[in-house]
Amino acid sequence: MATERFFPKSSPGAHGIQYREPLIFERSEQGRMGVSLPDAGVPEADPASEIPAELLRGEIENMPSVTEVQAVRHFVRLSQLNYSVDTGFFPLGSCTMKFNPKVNEWAARLPGFAGAHPYLPEEQSQGALELMYRLERMLSEIAGLHVTTLEPAAGAQGELSGLMMIRAWHMANHGKPRKKVLIPDSAHGTNPASAALNGYVAVELKSNKDGVLEPETVAAAMDEDVAAIMMTNPNTLGIFETHVKEIAEIVHARGGLVYGDGANMNALLGRARPGDMGIDVMQYNLHKTFSTPHGGGGPGSGPVSVAKTLEPFLPRPIVVKDGNHYHLEFDRPQSVGKLRTFWGNFGMMVRAYTYMRELGPEGLKACSDLAVLNAQYIRALIEKEWNVPYGNRSLHEVVYNDKNLKETGCTTMDVAKALVDHGYHPPTVYFPLIVPGAIMVEPTETETKETLENFAQAMMAIAAQAREEPEALKEMPKKPIVERLDETRAARKPVLRWTPGFGAEE
Amino acid sequence: MRYHPHTESDIREMLAKIGVQSLDELFTSIPQSLQMDRPLAVEPALDERALMEHLEELAAKQPKAVPFLGAGAYPHHVPPSVDQLLLRGELYTAYTPYQPEIAQGTLQITFEFQTFVTLLTGLEIANASMYDGASATAEAALMSIRVGNGKRSKVVVSKALHPEYRETVRTYLGEGFELVEVAFDPLTGKTDLAALEAAVDANTAGVIIGYPNFFGVVDDLPGASKIAQQHGALCISATTEALAFGLLQAPGQLGADIAVGEMQSFGNGVNFGGPGLGFFATREKFLRQFPGRVAGATVDRKGERGFVLTLSTREQHIRREKATSNICTNHGLNAAAATIHLSMLGKHGLRAMALLNWRRAKYAREQLAAKGLEPVFSGPVFNEFAVHAPKDAVQRIGEAGLAGGLKLDRYYTELGDGLLLCVTELHDKARIDALVAALS
């Protein structure tokens, strides 16, 4: 095979990763320590003088003992086993991995923010509260909704709190919460789980052949037991739900509410607002739309914007401005309560606010324009070789699949693993579930035209290899420190922690 | 725009390849009537330097002093090495490890985090990074109901548990379940075991007790777990200050079936209360019932050790309506911070740090008592405690250039003059003496 074909010039990470790093528990040597502690500077005392013996413990067996140097090397080496946005293109559809600006990290670490205690008196929290208030105002404007709670810790917790507000609204207005929530098959995977955790029965609705939800489908499913519909818009195919307004009217007419999953808001910034479409409540995912880092799993932040009708039910407290004073308002008798301690993932709010102020209204609109342009450009570059079932209707992400590879025996998973050897993080695979063998690409606005072209070139090379030497493709990836991992074994014989003797059986 | 790479000719060429004339044409699937006809009314753009000045001004409105405040968020020294490692782009700009071959860093750190949580709590399995202590406590309450097969609908919680944890549990439980709060002993600050005994019955799924509790008091976890066990309920310990595990016996050794709480103290700042870092540990027999993400060890095709996310059938990916939780994005980077800090503290440092916190807090308690600010409760405490204080105590502390103290009447009207104070390794003798002087 021609080496050049598999390693385009600008692809990162193409030479693989070198380290094999033991667990920190396997690096330990008794007597070492990696921190410096001050002398207490106060009289010696023995905890046993106050705390009953049965409640005391000594040093914990099996805790590691390493120096700072050992720990630093350990975690630097581990970091080098990760693919990341800072090392390369990360086209995970629906997950939205755009550049994380460094000034955001600087801002979040300002001592006044990072060191602020949530229970400081309000007069000593004015800087933090002002930032929250200004962020809240901007998020409400972008959503086209009345007011926003910043409390939820992540988008999924935002979904949960949004549904709790819907439930509370039904209780307050009709004395019962209703039973069902309608969820299109093109919605995010967390939606049905959030509905179930909130005591609702999730009813799946089918999208039509163009990947959108028909008003007739909703009308047929809508009755007085339906509390709400949860629509992801644009949906997980990246397609705008053209009939959203009509659907909202159908649901409203039968006494239901409309929940908008705002995870894909990066396609709509400055172009369209959920509140204008009849959406009553939506969550943001600050880590997607406003560039706060995902950190290998989080933290996220999931503010929820609501129409005026739902305001009384917001989790408490909310930030309000009273003259020149910023104030946490707790006295909200109809509030659904709290979903966590304190006032939300403030560190993420600082990052999102920083990002929004760097961009301003024109910059935010440009984010959506260029995210959509980039996604459509990839589609145009690959659609000769790859099946793109919903073609040019989609916005910021493009879903294609392995249909054209059927006769080669290669699957979407083989394609994903081959992309690793080409130096790319694979796109989202096998999602959305309504596209068999789905590959979902979301390039985001921060990627260059050249990056997209190189990625498309890798996709074309993989299609060619699938036809010429399918067996080789199935062997991939070869470049990372580990090859395909046995996920079945991990689930059947779960090993979830290190214990002495760990790994001896291998 | 420095985050947007496209030149005008790039855009022209890309539009041509797509086959449209303009950017507007990319949005024709949005009905015209739903498209905005004006710019967003958000605050204007700032260049980087102006932006930094603006943020510095906002942050400068916050006080500089390290507050004598805990109550669920604890100021500790975070070694710069921890933060510099966190700032490695490979850690903070990586996604959830859905492609394990190129996410071994995150996965191994997650596995190490789970190991640390099991060591600290004395339990067998742990998940990776709940949002925070309060929501982890709520998830534990839900799990106790799942373990009870839906036949037990009551959760009993101590009134000495953090008030916001209690409110979060109530919010998560929703209707159909009963949340019963039991009183604490006004003298010791511990949960009233007689009241607990009276409240727990065959309909009780879980018993939740703070360890230490909201008042910093090392509550009677062994007593509470015996009561829970006698009635077939799960005992849940909730710890707001995980550093306490450096000194206190592991909850798993004291009968807790689930240990949850907040680990922000390791490697994470207070950040005005978020992000926090929840932890969740339980017994192996509940493997299929516990919520949240987990990393597991396995081997690759060559037989080399590696790590993957596992047991995801319990999650929102598959069988969504039967998911044990809807958690997707979690607090992974905060878990990484805790893992790094715990590695550096290690066996000896963890113990030494916990002792240091306890000693400084003891000194502060004794000095305050000597000036007439008596402890509110007689129960043993770790690094925070309540004292009877003058009404204007918080103001006086502020005027002395210090910060903090939480007036307990915010949540407990019956504790009118109670002031909750927290002392850590960041409060040296001089700062403690200044606090005492301010309140004398």
Interface residues (C-beta under 8 A of the other chain):
Chain A: G13 I17 R20 E21 L23 I24 F25 S28 Q30 G31 R32 M33 G34 V35 L37 P38 A40 G41 V42 P43 E44 A45 P47 E50 I51 P52 E54 L55 L56 R57 G58 E59 I60 E61 N62 M63 P64 S65 V66 E68 A71 V72 H74 F75 V76 L78 S79 Q80 L81 N82 Y83 S84 V85 D86 T87 F90 L92 C95 M97 K98 F99 N100 P101 V103 E105 W106 A107 A108 R109 L110 P111 G112 F113 A114 G115 A116 H117 P118 Y119 L120 P121 Q124 S125 Q126 G127 A128 E130 L131 R134 M138 E141 I142 A153 A154 G155 A156 Q157 E159 L160 M164 R167 P177 G189 T190 N191 P192 A193 S194 A195 A196 L197 N198 G199 V201 A202 I239 F240 T242 V244 K245 L268 L269 G270 R271 A272 R273 D276 M277 N285 H287 P293 H294 G295 G296 G297 G298 P299 G300 S301 P315 V336 G337 K338 L339 R340 T341 F342 W343 G344 N345 F346 G347 M348 V350 T354 M356 R357 E358 L359 G360 P361 E362 G363 L364 K365 A366 C367 D369 L370 V372 L373 N374 Q376 Y377 R379 A380 L381 N392 R393 L395 A416 K417 V420 H425 P426 T428 E445 T446 E447 T448 K449 P477 P480 I481 V482 E483 R484 L485 D486 E487 R489 A490 A491 P494 V495 L496 R497 W498 F502 G503 E506
Chain B: M1 Y3 H4 P5 H6 D10 I11 E13 M14 L15 K17 I18 G19 L23 L26 F27 S29 I30 P31 S33 L34 Q35 M36 P39 L40 A41 V42 E43 P44 A45 L46 E48 L51 M52 H54 L55 E56 E57 L58 A59 A60 K61 Q62 P63 K64 V66 P67 L69 A71 G72 A73 P75 P79 S81 D83 L85 L87 R88 G89 E90 L91 Y92 T93 A94 Y95 T96 P97 Y98 Q99 P100 E101 I102 A103 Q104 G105 T106 Q108 I109 T110 F111 E112 Q114 T115 F116 T118 L119 L120 E124 I125 A126 A128 S129 Y131 D132 G133 A134 S135 L142 H162 E164 Y165 E167 T168 R170 T171 Y172 G174 E175 G176 V218 L221 P222 F245 G246 L247 L248 Q249 A250 Q253 L254 E262 G269 V270 N271 F272 G273 G274 P275 G276 L287 R293 V294 A295 G296 A297 T298 V299 D300 R301 K302 G303 E304 R305 G306 F307 V308 T310 L311 S312 T313 E315 Q316 H317 R320 E321 K322 A323 S325 N326 I327 C328 T329 N330 H331 G332 L333 N334 A335 A336 T339 I340 L342 S343 M344 L345 G346 K347 H348 G349 L350 R351 A352 M353 L355 L356 W358 R359 R360 K362 Y363 P380 V381 V394 G398 A403 G404 L406 E425 D428 K429 I432
